[in-house]
Amino acid sequence: MSHTKRHVSRPRPGPDWVVHDVRAYAYWRAGVDDCANCGVDVALDDDHYGMELLRHRPTTGKLGLERERFVFCSEECVDAWSH
């Protein structure tokens, strides 16, 4: 029996999340993650895009920020997911 990978893009977090950084990477670390938009496997030690979102939490210091990282296979997927 054949299994097909079905993917629904990761939803954008709520309005309290702010895009902090979007950049192209040639290497981030070893491993694989799914593109947040199209679901294709993205090798994190190869060309890809990363997006970091931040949200303030009701506390002080470093614990006052929550971070979430999204991975994308292409600039087109970044744009599609962002809009």
SEGU-338878 format. One line per 8 residues: for each residue y, z, x of C-alpha. Coordinates in steps of 0.5 Angstrom, whole numbers, plus 500, padded with zeros to 3 digits. Example, Ala and Ser with C-alpha at 12.3 -4.5 7.8 and 13.67 -1.06 7.14 Angstrom:
491/516/525; 498/514/527
This chain:
500/500/500; 507/498/503; 513/503/502; 520/501/502; 525/505/505; 530/505/499; 537/508/501; 543/510/497
549/511/501; 551/518/503; 557/520/498; 564/522/501; 565/529/501; 570/532/496; 577/532/496; 578/538/501
575/534/506; 580/530/511; 578/525/516; 579/527/523; 576/522/527; 573/515/527; 571/512/533; 566/507/536
561/510/541; 557/506/546; 553/513/547; 553/519/543; 546/523/544; 539/521/544; 536/520/537; 537/516/531
540/517/524; 541/513/518; 548/509/517; 551/513/511; 553/507/508; 547/502/508; 542/506/511; 539/502/517
537/506/522; 542/507/528; 540/509/535; 545/514/537; 545/512/544; 547/505/543; 553/502/540; 555/505/533
561/508/529; 562/516/528; 566/519/523; 568/527/523; 571/530/517; 574/537/517; 575/542/511; 579/549/512
575/555/510; 578/561/507; 577/565/514; 581/565/521; 579/562/528; 574/557/529; 570/559/523; 576/557/519
574/550/520; 567/546/517; 565/540/520; 561/534/518; 559/528/522; 557/521/519; 554/515/523; 555/508/521
552/502/524; 558/497/524; 566/497/522; 564/494/516; 560/499/513; 565/504/515; 570/500/511; 566/500/505
564/507/505; 571/509/506; 574/505/500
